Amino acid sequence: MLFLQLSRLLPAILVLSLSAAAAMLLLPGDGPLLPLREDLNMYLVMVDRFADGDRSNNDANGISDARDPLAVQGGDLRGLEQRLPYLRTLGVNAIWLTPVQQNVPGAFHGYWIQHFLRIDPRLGDMEDLRRLVRRAHGLGMRVYLDVVCNHTGPLIGTAEGGHEWNADGYTLQWNDPAQLPTPETLQDLSLYHPYGEVLKWEPPYQVLGELPGGLDDLRTEDPRVLAIMIEIWSWWMQHSGCDGFRVDTVKHVDMPFWYAWLQAMRRHARALGKRDFFIFGEVFSAEDSLCAPYTQSAPDGRRGFDALFNFSLAEGLRDALGRDGSLRQLQAALHNRSLYDSTALPFMLNFVDNHDVDRFLSLPRAD
């Protein structure tokens, strides 16, 4: 969980400003500009780790064990709904949920999706999600769902028995023919890259390949995968009532996919009357030169992401206040703001830690 509002520290720099006075979003379909109506103080909730509102579902998809930090703990959507007033008193007016789709059995975090059109039964059901969104809206809070287009959970193995990077490719096969992804369109093995796990994490970053854990890497350059992902996430937009999407693992997917997917999402949002549907991405890098292009438009005018997480600023703050006191990265983060598209710059999501990095207070010099 994290706050993205740091105005008391550096008000001119770190406020996540999404106000009507400060910035505007382009309507889906590239229509007139429309402002988001307020600044967002966003709170990240890993649902399984937050509050248990229904003990009867704790073992519905993997055995819960409070003694095991990598096991299911029992948090669910009802528990979160019950705690919304508490979050509102903290000043929170936006919640980002880690993925609520049904994961492979036992996965607690949400990012190992097996069934893309189902809510994980350990979290509740669709009515629980819709009720959470309605209650949040009644309290003046927005709800953002986490989107995964890059991969499924670890359901595929290789005939050769290996998973390390192999540019020549492996022969893919299902680990368990009784444990396949859904919708059924995802059960065609030709939709997945056969190269094994990502080998190179330093620049220039490796785009293709399985993420740690052997997550099955979808061929997002394949038009069939694009069509499936447009259908899946249009469905969630329509049925959940959410206010936007946080998009996972952006830099591991080709940009032509994102331009087409974003355009489809904005058109669908406009058709549903969601005139300020906000789509922000995770480009896990502190290098602004790598991140900024994801906010820029394609030559044909299709827009990039509305905003990104500001990893550059986060690393600058972590260096300055929690590590060696260096201001070099913080200076670079401020200097490089002009690299981002002017429509995205006012929306960048500022933070100091999240669920993918060491907590700030665990850093050597953090106070």
C-alpha positions as CSV (number, residue, x, y, z in Angstrom):
1,M,0.0,0.0,0.0
2,L,1.3,3.5,-0.7
3,F,0.4,7.1,-0.7
4,L,1.1,9.0,-3.9
5,Q,0.5,12.4,-2.3
6,L,3.7,14.0,-0.9
7,S,2.8,17.7,-1.0
8,R,4.2,18.5,2.4
9,L,7.6,17.4,1.3
10,L,8.0,19.2,-2.0
11,P,4.6,20.8,-2.9
12,A,5.6,22.2,-6.2
13,I,7.0,18.9,-7.4
14,L,5.4,16.0,-5.8
15,V,1.7,16.6,-5.7
16,L,-0.1,14.1,-7.9
17,S,-2.0,16.9,-9.7
18,L,-5.0,15.7,-11.6
19,S,-7.1,18.8,-11.1
20,A,-9.3,20.7,-13.5
21,A,-7.1,23.7,-13.1
22,A,-3.9,21.9,-13.6
23,A,-4.4,19.4,-16.4
24,M,-6.8,17.9,-18.9
25,L,-7.4,14.5,-20.4
26,L,-8.2,13.9,-24.1
27,L,-11.5,12.2,-24.5
28,P,-11.5,8.7,-25.8
29,G,-11.7,8.9,-29.6
30,D,-9.5,12.1,-29.6
31,G,-12.5,14.4,-29.0
32,P,-12.6,17.7,-27.0
33,L,-10.6,18.0,-23.8
34,L,-12.2,17.3,-20.5
35,P,-10.7,17.9,-17.1
36,L,-10.4,15.4,-14.3
37,R,-12.2,17.1,-11.5
38,E,-9.9,16.6,-8.5
39,D,-6.4,15.8,-7.4
40,L,-5.9,12.1,-6.6
41,N,-4.4,10.8,-3.4
42,M,-4.1,7.2,-4.4
43,Y,-3.7,4.2,-2.1
44,L,-2.5,0.8,-3.4
45,V,-4.3,-2.2,-2.0
46,M,-3.1,-5.7,-2.4
47,V,-6.5,-7.1,-1.6
48,D,-5.3,-10.4,-0.1
49,R,-3.2,-8.4,2.4
50,F,-5.6,-5.8,3.5
51,A,-8.7,-6.9,5.4
52,D,-10.7,-10.2,5.7
53,G,-14.4,-9.5,5.4
54,D,-15.5,-13.1,4.7
55,R,-13.6,-16.0,6.2
56,S,-15.6,-18.5,4.3
57,N,-13.7,-17.8,1.1
58,N,-10.2,-17.9,2.5
59,D,-9.3,-21.3,1.1
60,A,-11.4,-21.0,-2.1
61,N,-8.3,-20.9,-4.4
62,G,-5.3,-22.0,-2.4
63,I,-4.9,-22.8,1.3
64,S,-4.5,-19.7,3.5
65,D,-1.8,-19.8,6.1
66,A,-1.1,-16.7,8.3
67,R,2.3,-18.2,9.2
68,D,3.6,-18.3,5.6
69,P,4.3,-14.9,4.1
70,L,4.0,-16.4,0.6
71,A,0.6,-18.0,1.2
72,V,-2.9,-16.6,0.9
73,Q,-3.8,-14.5,3.9
74,G,-7.5,-14.1,3.5
75,G,-8.1,-10.5,2.5
76,D,-11.0,-9.9,0.2
77,L,-13.2,-7.3,-1.5
78,R,-15.7,-7.3,1.4
79,G,-13.0,-6.5,3.8
80,L,-11.8,-3.6,1.7
81,E,-15.3,-2.3,1.4
82,Q,-15.7,-2.3,5.1
83,R,-12.6,-0.2,5.5
84,L,-13.3,2.4,2.9
85,P,-14.5,5.0,5.5
86,Y,-11.1,4.5,7.3
87,L,-9.2,5.2,4.0
88,R,-11.4,8.2,3.3
89,T,-10.5,9.7,6.7
90,L,-6.8,9.5,5.7
91,G,-7.5,11.7,2.7
92,V,-7.6,8.9,0.2
93,N,-9.9,9.6,-2.8
94,A,-8.6,6.9,-5.2
95,I,-7.8,3.2,-4.8
96,W,-5.7,1.0,-7.1
97,L,-6.4,-2.7,-6.7
98,T,-3.9,-5.4,-7.5
99,P,-5.4,-7.8,-10.1
100,V,-8.7,-9.3,-8.9
101,Q,-8.9,-12.0,-11.7
102,Q,-8.6,-15.7,-10.7
103,N,-5.0,-16.7,-10.3
104,V,-3.3,-20.0,-10.4
105,P,-4.2,-21.8,-7.1
106,G,-2.2,-20.4,-4.2
107,A,-1.0,-17.1,-5.8
108,F,-1.9,-14.3,-3.5
109,H,-0.7,-11.1,-5.3
110,G,-3.0,-11.2,-8.4
111,Y,-0.4,-11.2,-11.2
112,W,-0.5,-14.9,-12.1
113,I,-3.8,-14.8,-13.8
114,Q,-5.3,-18.1,-15.1
115,H,-9.0,-17.1,-15.7
116,F,-9.2,-13.6,-17.1
117,L,-13.0,-13.2,-17.0
118,R,-13.5,-14.4,-13.4
119,I,-12.9,-12.9,-10.0
120,D,-10.7,-15.0,-7.8
121,P,-13.1,-16.8,-5.5
122,R,-10.8,-16.1,-2.5
123,L,-11.6,-12.4,-3.1
124,G,-15.3,-12.7,-3.6
125,D,-17.4,-12.3,-6.8
126,M,-18.4,-9.7,-9.3
127,E,-21.2,-8.3,-7.1
128,D,-18.7,-7.8,-4.3
129,L,-16.5,-5.8,-6.7
130,R,-19.5,-3.7,-8.1
131,R,-20.7,-3.0,-4.6
132,L,-17.2,-1.9,-3.6
133,V,-17.0,0.5,-6.5
134,R,-20.5,1.9,-5.7
135,R,-19.6,2.4,-2.1
136,A,-16.3,4.0,-3.0
137,H,-18.1,6.4,-5.4
138,G,-20.6,7.3,-2.7
139,L,-17.6,8.3,-0.5
140,G,-16.1,10.4,-3.4
141,M,-13.4,7.8,-4.2
142,R,-12.3,6.4,-7.6
143,V,-11.4,2.8,-8.1
144,Y,-8.7,1.7,-10.6
145,L,-8.2,-1.9,-11.7
146,D,-4.9,-3.5,-12.5
147,V,-4.5,-4.8,-16.1
148,V,-2.1,-7.6,-17.2
149,C,-1.7,-8.0,-21.0
150,N,1.9,-9.3,-21.1
151,H,1.5,-12.8,-19.6
152,T,-0.6,-15.4,-17.9
153,G,0.3,-17.4,-14.7
154,P,2.9,-20.2,-15.0
155,L,0.8,-22.8,-16.8
156,I,3.1,-23.7,-19.7
157,G,6.3,-25.8,-19.6
158,T,8.7,-27.1,-22.2
159,A,9.2,-30.5,-23.7
160,E,12.9,-30.0,-23.2
161,G,12.5,-29.2,-19.5
162,G,14.2,-25.9,-19.6
163,H,13.1,-22.3,-19.0
164,E,16.3,-20.3,-19.2
165,W,16.6,-17.9,-22.1
166,N,17.0,-19.7,-25.5
167,A,16.8,-17.6,-28.6
168,D,16.2,-20.8,-30.7
169,G,13.0,-21.4,-28.7
170,Y,11.5,-24.4,-26.9
171,T,8.7,-26.8,-27.6
172,L,5.9,-25.6,-25.4
173,Q,3.4,-27.9,-23.6
174,W,0.9,-27.4,-20.8
175,N,2.1,-28.3,-17.4
176,D,-1.3,-29.8,-16.5
177,P,-3.9,-30.3,-19.3
178,A,-6.6,-29.9,-16.6
179,Q,-5.2,-26.4,-15.7
180,L,-5.6,-24.2,-18.7
181,P,-6.2,-20.5,-19.0
182,T,-9.6,-19.0,-20.0
183,P,-11.1,-17.7,-22.1
184,E,-10.6,-20.7,-24.3
185,T,-9.0,-18.5,-27.0
186,L,-5.9,-18.3,-24.8
187,Q,-5.4,-22.1,-24.9
188,D,-3.6,-22.0,-28.3
189,L,0.1,-22.5,-27.6
190,S,1.0,-20.6,-30.7
191,L,-0.1,-17.4,-28.9
192,Y,3.0,-17.6,-26.6
193,H,6.7,-16.9,-27.0
194,P,8.8,-20.0,-26.6
195,Y,12.1,-18.4,-25.6
196,G,12.1,-18.9,-21.8
197,E,12.9,-16.4,-19.1
198,V,14.1,-12.8,-19.6
199,L,17.9,-12.8,-19.5
200,K,18.8,-9.1,-19.5
201,W,17.4,-6.6,-17.0
202,E,19.8,-3.8,-17.6
203,P,19.6,-1.3,-20.5
204,P,18.9,-2.0,-23.3
205,Y,16.1,-4.0,-21.7
206,Q,15.0,-7.3,-23.0
207,V,11.3,-7.0,-24.1
208,L,10.4,-10.6,-25.0
209,G,10.6,-13.5,-22.5
210,E,9.0,-14.9,-19.4
211,L,9.1,-12.8,-16.2
212,P,10.5,-14.5,-13.0
213,G,8.3,-17.4,-11.9
214,G,8.0,-18.7,-15.5
215,L,5.1,-16.4,-16.4
216,D,3.8,-17.4,-19.9
217,D,4.8,-14.6,-22.3
218,L,2.0,-13.8,-24.7
219,R,2.8,-12.9,-28.4
220,T,1.4,-9.4,-28.1
221,E,2.6,-8.6,-31.6
222,D,0.0,-11.2,-32.8
223,P,-3.3,-9.6,-33.8
224,R,-5.1,-12.5,-32.2
225,V,-3.6,-11.6,-28.8
226,L,-4.5,-7.9,-29.3
227,A,-8.1,-8.9,-30.0
228,I,-8.4,-11.1,-27.0
229,M,-7.0,-8.5,-24.7
230,I,-9.3,-5.8,-26.1
231,E,-12.3,-8.1,-25.4
232,I,-11.1,-9.0,-21.9
233,W,-10.5,-5.5,-20.6
234,S,-13.5,-3.9,-22.3
235,W,-15.5,-6.5,-20.4
236,W,-14.0,-5.5,-17.1
237,M,-14.5,-1.8,-17.8
238,Q,-18.2,-2.4,-18.6
239,H,-19.0,-4.8,-15.8
240,S,-17.0,-3.5,-12.8
241,G,-17.9,0.2,-13.0
242,C,-14.2,1.1,-12.4
243,D,-12.8,4.5,-13.2
244,G,-9.7,3.5,-15.1
245,F,-6.8,1.1,-15.4
246,R,-3.3,0.7,-14.0
247,V,-1.4,-1.3,-16.7
248,D,1.3,-3.8,-15.6
249,T,4.7,-4.6,-17.3
250,V,4.3,-1.9,-20.0
251,K,7.9,-2.1,-21.2
252,H,7.7,-5.8,-21.9
253,V,5.0,-5.3,-24.6
254,D,5.5,-3.8,-28.0
255,M,4.3,-0.2,-28.5
256,P,2.1,-0.9,-31.5
257,F,0.1,-3.2,-29.3
258,W,-0.3,-0.4,-26.7
259,Y,-1.4,2.2,-29.3
260,A,-4.1,-0.1,-30.6
261,W,-5.2,-1.3,-27.2
262,L,-5.3,2.2,-25.7
263,Q,-7.4,3.5,-28.6
264,A,-9.8,0.6,-28.2
265,M,-10.1,1.2,-24.5
266,R,-10.8,4.9,-24.9
267,R,-13.4,4.3,-27.6
268,H,-15.2,1.8,-25.3
269,A,-15.0,4.2,-22.4
270,R,-16.6,6.9,-24.5
271,A,-19.3,4.5,-25.6
272,L,-20.0,3.8,-21.9
273,G,-20.1,7.5,-21.0
274,K,-16.9,7.3,-19.0
275,R,-15.6,10.6,-20.0
276,D,-12.5,10.8,-17.7
277,F,-11.4,7.2,-17.8
278,F,-7.7,7.3,-16.7
279,I,-5.2,4.8,-18.0
280,F,-1.7,4.9,-16.4
281,G,1.2,2.5,-17.0
282,E,4.1,0.9,-15.1
283,V,7.3,1.3,-17.0
284,F,9.6,-0.1,-14.4
285,S,12.7,2.1,-15.0
286,A,14.2,5.2,-13.6
287,E,15.4,6.3,-17.0
288,D,13.2,9.0,-18.3
289,S,14.5,8.6,-21.9
290,L,13.1,5.0,-21.8
291,C,9.8,5.9,-20.1
292,A,8.8,9.1,-21.8
293,P,8.1,7.6,-25.3
294,Y,5.2,5.6,-23.8
295,T,3.4,8.8,-23.2
296,Q,3.9,10.1,-26.7
297,S,1.6,9.8,-29.7
298,A,2.1,7.5,-32.7
299,P,2.8,9.2,-36.1
300,D,-0.9,8.5,-37.0
301,G,-2.1,10.5,-33.9
302,R,-3.0,7.6,-31.7
303,R,-2.2,8.6,-28.1
304,G,0.1,6.9,-25.6
305,F,-0.6,6.4,-21.9
306,D,-2.3,9.1,-20.0
307,A,0.5,9.0,-17.4
308,L,3.1,6.7,-15.9
309,F,4.5,6.0,-12.5
310,N,7.3,8.4,-11.8
311,F,10.1,5.9,-11.1
312,S,12.7,8.5,-11.9
313,L,11.5,10.8,-9.2
314,A,11.0,7.9,-6.8
315,E,14.6,6.7,-7.2
316,G,15.9,10.3,-6.8
317,L,14.0,10.6,-3.5
318,R,15.2,7.2,-2.3
319,D,18.8,8.1,-3.1
320,A,18.6,11.5,-1.5
321,L,16.7,10.6,1.7
322,G,17.2,6.9,2.1
323,R,20.6,5.9,0.6
324,D,23.7,7.9,0.1
325,G,22.3,11.4,0.1
326,S,23.1,11.9,-3.6
327,L,20.9,14.4,-5.5
328,R,22.1,13.3,-8.9
329,Q,19.0,11.2,-9.8
330,L,16.6,13.7,-8.3
331,Q,18.2,16.5,-10.4
332,A,17.9,14.3,-13.5
333,A,14.2,13.5,-12.8
334,L,13.4,17.2,-12.6
335,H,15.5,18.1,-15.6
336,N,14.0,15.4,-17.8
337,R,10.3,16.3,-17.3
338,S,10.3,17.9,-20.7
339,L,10.8,14.5,-22.3
340,Y,7.3,13.5,-21.5
341,D,4.3,14.4,-23.7
342,S,2.8,17.6,-22.4
343,T,-0.6,16.0,-22.0
344,A,0.8,13.3,-19.7
345,L,3.3,15.4,-17.6
346,P,0.8,16.9,-15.2
347,F,-0.6,13.4,-14.4
348,M,2.6,11.5,-13.5
349,L,2.1,9.4,-10.4
350,N,4.6,10.3,-7.7
351,F,5.6,7.8,-5.0
352,V,8.5,6.7,-2.8
353,D,7.8,3.0,-2.6
354,N,5.4,0.3,-3.9
355,H,4.9,-3.4,-3.9
356,D,7.8,-4.1,-6.3
357,V,10.6,-2.3,-4.5
358,D,12.1,-2.4,-1.0
359,R,10.0,-0.3,1.4
360,F,11.5,3.2,2.0
361,L,12.0,2.7,5.7
362,S,14.1,-0.4,5.0
363,L,16.8,1.7,3.2
364,P,20.1,2.3,5.1
365,R,19.6,6.0,5.8
366,A,15.8,6.2,5.8
367,D,14.3,8.0,8.8
